[in-house]
Amino acid sequence: MIFAFDCDGVLLDTNEPKVEAWRRTGNALGLDGDRLAEAQVQGFGKNRRAIADDAGVDPADYEELSARLDVAFDRVYDSCDATEGCRELISSMSAGSVAAIVSGAKLAGFVPALDRLGLLSSFAIVIDGTTPKRTALAALGHVGEPGYFFGDSSSDLVAARGAGWRFVFVSQYSVETAATRELLIRASSHCIQSLRDARTIVAAATV
């Protein structure tokens, strides 16, 4: 059985620092940093280009914005830690389970962070934001039996449902609004505070 995980805010405690990185980077370029930060909050789970489009960034400004975000995000990933319960969950997964990462971020950002924290080798499959999450999850369904997709955003829920996966909303590091959180709680197969609470879900699914 395959268990798939979003990265930012699920495996790595990076959500709030990344929001601030969008704000600071946008302001430094003379763009609307607050609007960019809000687009990131609303767009967790989307790739960077989609978030910039949502914020109304002129295509002519995108390449410079993206290059500076690479630098800013490298700083975030260089200093981040794993989320609560992440290490314990991954180490407890049985040999019959496959752990996969399906992230909207760039491989060059989050992969070194996972490696630094000793987590990368636990994941058999790693897919980044160059592939839409719904497409990635649908493809994983052809590799093995889909278990659950653990995410922290409304776009994660939409991707999971669209690909026919059960969704677990991980709330602790989510930056969704209170209203959206309520919707996620009602629409998810399970709602947990952190991955520390996920061990029973994984264990029950693999009995």
N, C-alpha and C positions, 0 to 999 in steps of 0.2 A: 504494500500500500504506500502511496506517495503522500507526504505531508509537505505542503508548500508554504513558504514564509515570505512576506514582504520584508524589506531590510530596514529602511529608516523608520524608527519608532516602534519596530517589532523586535528586530534583532539588535539594533544599535540605537543608542540614545542620542539621536541627531536632529530630531524634528525642530525644536525651538531654535537651536543654533543655525539651522539652515534657513529658517524664516528670517532671522536677523541678518544673515549673509545676503539674502535677496534685497533687504531694505538698504543696507549699507552700500552694496555694490551699485544698486540703482541710483541712489543719491549721489554717489561719486561720479557717475556718468551724466548727471543732470537729468535723469529720468525720475519718474514718480516712485520713489522707494516704497512708500506706504502701499501704493496700488500693487506693486510687485510682490510685496510681502503678503498682502491679502490674497493675491492670485495663487501664491504658494500654499497658503493655508487651505484655500478652496480646492487646490489641485494636487494635494499629496496623492501619489499613485500615478500621476500623469508624468510624461517625459518633459524635459526642460523647455523644449520648443513650444509645446502645447501651453505650458504655463505662461510663457512670454506672450504668446498670441492672446491668451485670455486677458492679460494685462494691457493689451493694446500697444505692445512694443513695435516700433517701426522695423520692418525687416532689415533696413539698412543699419540698424543699431544692434541687431541680434548677435552677430559674430563677436563683437567686442564685449558685449554683456556676457556671453557664454564663456569666453576666454577668461574673463575676470572672475566669473563664478567658479570656474575650475580651480583657480588659486584659492578662493575663499573656502570652497568645500574641502579642498585638501587639508586646510587648517582644521576644519571641523572634524574630519575623519582621523587626522593625526592625533587628536586629543580625546576622542569619544571613548565611551565604555560600552560594554554589552548591557542590554536591558535586564531588569530584574528577572531572575529565573531562567534566563536564556541558556547559560552554560549547563545548568542542572537538567533542563529538558532535553537538550541535544545529546548529552552523555547518557541519558536514560533510555533513549529510543532503541528499540530492539533491532536485531540484525535483519529482520524481515521487513523493516520499514525503509523507505527512501526519503531522504530529506532534500528538498529543492528550494532554491531562492528564486523568486520572481519579483524583480525590483524595477521601479521606474527610473532609478539612478544609473550613473555610468559605472561600468566595471572598474575603470581605473581609479574611481574614488573609493567605493566600499570594499572591494576585494582586498586591498592592502590592509585595511582596518580589521577585517575579519581574520586575516592571516596573522596580524600582530597580536590579536587577542586569542589566537589558538583555536579559532572556530571554523576556519575555511575548510579544513580537511573533512569535516563532518558532513559536508553537503556534496552529494553526488552530481547535482545539476545546478548550474548558476546561469540565470538569464537576466539580462539588464534591460534598460529602457529603450534599446533599439528595437525591441519586439513588444508590441502592446500586450498588456497583462492578460487580456482575454484570449488573445491568440496563443500566448505562451502556455496558459493553463489548458487550453483545448489540446495543444500538442502533447503536453504531459499526460493527458488522459489516454493517449495512444501508447505511452510507454509502460504504464502500470495502472493499477486501480486507484482512482482519485480518492484521497481521504478528506482532508480539510485544507483550506487556504486561510492562513492566519494573517490578518491585515488590520489597519488602524484608520481607514478612511472610507468615505462613501464610494470613491472610485474603485477601491479594492472590492467592495461588496458587489458593485455592478459587474466587474470583471469575473468574479467568482460565479455569480448567478448566470451570466451569459455563457460561461463555459461548462455549466452543469456541476460546479463544485459546491460543497457545503462551506459556509463561511463562519469563521470565528473572529469576532470583533475584540481586539486587544486594546483596552481603553486607556491604560496608564499614561502613555506618552502621546496619545492622539491630541491634535490641536483643532479638531472639529468643534464647531459651535455646540452649545448645549442642546439646541433643537435638533441638529443633525445627529448628535450622539443618541438622542432618544429614538430617532428613526432607525439608527444602526442597531441599537439594542433590540428593538422589536423585530427587525428583519433578519437578524443573524441566527444561525443554528445554535450558536453559543456566544455568550458575552463573558469575557474574563478580564480581570484587572491587569494581569501580567502573565508572562509565560510560566511563571511559577504555578499558575492554576491550570496549565494546559496538560500536565502529565496524566491526569485522570481521563481526559478526552482521548489522548493518544493511546493510552493503555486499553481503554474500552473498545476502541476501533480496531485494535490489532489482536484481540483475544481470539 
